[in-house]
Amino acid sequence: MSTDDARKHTIAVLVENKFGVLSRVAGLFSARGYNIESLSVGETLDPTVSRMTLVVHGDAFIIEQVIKQLHKLIDVIKVTDLSEEDHVEREMLLIRVNAEPAARAEILRVGDIFRAKVVDVTATAYTLEATGEETKIDAIVELLRPFGIQELVRTGKVAIARGPKTRLRKVEEKLGKPKSAAPAQPQDPRVVGFAD
């Protein structure tokens, strides 16, 4: 396989929320020489389950091996390569920038363009918070670099699969389930829900 096929993959892993699971996953990657470019971990709605979002660079063979090895870990519940389906991903940035009086308005303008929020102000610095796709985060960093970046912190990516594109009622009609006898209500195209 050529290295031209190598690209970033975002992998979601549901694991049991237990001591040592993160180190076992990280150990699996390091033992095989795979690099984790980004890692985010957090509790799910079920406090006994955590979700890891990993970003790994590799070709189809490497990603297949990573997924197979993850499935072998006893604490892993489910592994999904989100790169293979429609998904939304975001990253967060906290960046502290020199804020000389002459540059403050321009820093705020750059922040506005990227919908960043000022979360801290001192006499000499602004701290901004921005969220978005990796390219957006890279762009704001490059635009703020000339002002003098004092410190920068980025989260890893978090990602979630997109929801279904049709409403549940339409799916039920296709499956031949009868409609409920509820009175017809005007449909608002902005509202997408699963319960009517």
C-alpha positions in Angstrom: 0.0 0.0 0.0 1.3 3.4 -0.8 1.8 6.1 1.7 -0.5 8.3 -0.4 -3.4 6.5 1.2 -2.4 7.6 4.7 -4.7 10.2 6.3 -6.1 11.2 9.7 -8.8 9.0 11.1 -11.1 9.9 14.0 -11.9 6.9 16.1 -14.5 6.8 18.8 -14.0 4.2 21.5 -16.5 3.4 24.3 -14.8 1.9 27.3 -15.6 0.9 30.8 -14.9 3.8 33.1 -12.3 2.0 35.2 -8.8 2.7 36.6 -6.1 1.9 34.1 -8.1 1.7 30.9 -6.5 4.8 29.4 -3.0 3.5 30.1 -3.9 0.1 28.5 -5.2 1.9 25.3 -2.1 4.2 25.2 0.1 1.1 25.8 -1.5 -0.7 22.9 -0.6 2.2 20.6 3.0 2.6 21.8 3.8 -1.1 21.8 2.9 -1.2 18.1 4.6 2.0 17.2 1.4 3.9 16.3 1.2 7.6 17.2 -1.9 9.1 18.8 -2.1 12.6 17.4 -5.0 13.6 19.6 -6.9 12.1 22.5 -9.9 13.2 24.4 -11.7 11.2 27.1 -14.8 11.9 29.0 -17.7 10.3 30.8 -20.9 9.5 28.9 -24.5 9.7 30.1 -23.8 6.4 31.8 -21.1 7.1 34.5 -19.8 3.6 34.1 -18.8 4.2 30.5 -16.3 6.7 29.1 -15.8 7.8 25.5 -12.4 8.2 24.0 -11.9 10.2 20.8 -8.6 9.3 19.1 -7.1 10.8 16.0 -4.6 8.5 14.3 -2.7 9.0 11.1 -2.4 6.0 8.9 -3.4 4.1 5.8 -6.3 1.6 5.7 -4.1 -1.3 6.9 -2.8 0.6 10.0 -6.3 1.8 10.9 -7.7 -1.8 10.5 -5.0 -3.1 12.8 -5.6 -0.3 15.4 -9.4 -1.1 15.4 -8.7 -4.9 15.7 -6.3 -4.4 18.6 -8.7 -2.1 20.4 -11.5 -4.7 20.1 -9.2 -7.2 21.8 -8.9 -5.1 25.0 -11.3 -6.4 27.6 -12.6 -3.0 28.8 -13.5 -1.8 25.2 -17.2 -1.9 24.5 -17.4 -0.4 21.0 -15.0 1.0 18.4 -16.2 3.3 15.5 -14.1 4.9 12.8 -16.0 8.1 12.4 -14.0 9.1 9.4 -16.0 6.5 7.4 -19.4 8.1 8.2 -20.9 11.6 8.4 -19.8 13.2 11.7 -19.2 16.6 13.4 -15.9 17.3 15.0 -14.7 20.2 17.1 -11.6 21.3 18.9 -11.3 24.0 21.6 -8.5 26.5 21.9 -7.5 28.8 24.8 -4.9 31.3 23.7 -3.3 34.1 25.7 -2.0 37.0 23.5 0.0 40.1 24.2 -2.5 43.0 24.3 -0.6 46.2 23.7 -3.1 49.2 23.8 -2.5 49.8 20.1 -3.3 46.2 19.1 -6.3 45.5 21.4 -9.0 46.5 18.9 -7.4 44.4 16.1 -7.2 41.3 18.5 -10.9 41.7 19.3 -11.7 42.0 15.5 -9.8 38.7 14.8 -11.7 37.1 17.7 -15.0 38.3 16.4 -14.3 36.9 12.9 -13.7 33.5 14.4 -16.5 33.8 17.0 -14.0 33.6 19.8 -14.8 34.7 23.3 -12.6 36.8 25.5 -12.5 34.8 28.8 -9.8 36.8 30.6 -8.3 40.3 30.4 -5.3 41.7 32.2 -3.4 44.9 31.7 -1.0 43.2 29.2 -2.9 40.2 27.8 -6.2 38.9 26.4 -7.2 35.2 26.7 -9.5 34.0 24.0 -11.5 30.8 23.7 -12.4 29.5 20.3 -14.0 26.2 19.1 -14.3 24.8 15.7 -12.7 22.4 13.2 -9.0 22.0 13.1 -8.5 24.3 10.1 -10.4 27.1 11.9 -8.3 26.7 15.0 -5.1 26.7 12.9 -6.2 29.9 11.1 -6.9 31.9 14.3 -3.6 30.9 15.8 -1.8 32.1 12.6 -3.6 35.5 12.7 -2.9 36.1 16.4 0.8 35.0 16.1 2.0 38.5 15.0 0.7 40.0 18.3 2.8 37.6 20.4 1.3 34.4 21.8 2.2 34.0 25.5 0.5 30.6 25.8 -1.7 28.3 23.8 -3.7 25.2 24.9 -5.7 23.0 22.5 -8.0 20.2 23.4 -8.0 17.1 21.3 -10.8 16.6 18.8 -14.2 15.5 20.0 -16.5 14.0 17.4 -20.0 12.6 17.1 -21.8 10.9 14.3 -24.5 12.9 12.7 -28.1 12.0 13.6 -30.5 10.4 11.2 -31.7 12.7 8.4 -35.3 11.7 8.6 -37.8 12.0 11.4 -38.8 8.8 13.3 -42.4 9.1 12.1 -41.3 8.9 8.4 -39.2 5.8 9.2 -42.2 4.2 10.9 -44.4 4.9 7.9 -41.9 3.3 5.6 -41.8 0.2 7.9 -45.6 0.0 7.7 -46.4 1.0 11.2 -49.7 2.8 11.6 -49.8 6.5 12.2 -51.1 7.7 15.5 -54.6 9.3 15.6 -53.1 12.5 16.9 -54.5 15.7 15.3 -52.3 17.1 12.5 -50.0 19.8 13.5 -48.1 22.1 11.2 -44.5 20.9 10.8 -41.7 23.2 11.6 -38.7 22.3 9.4 -36.4 23.8 12.0 -37.5 21.3 14.6 -36.1 17.8 14.3 -37.1 15.4 17.0 -37.8 11.8 17.7 -40.9 12.2 19.8 -44.1 13.9 18.5 
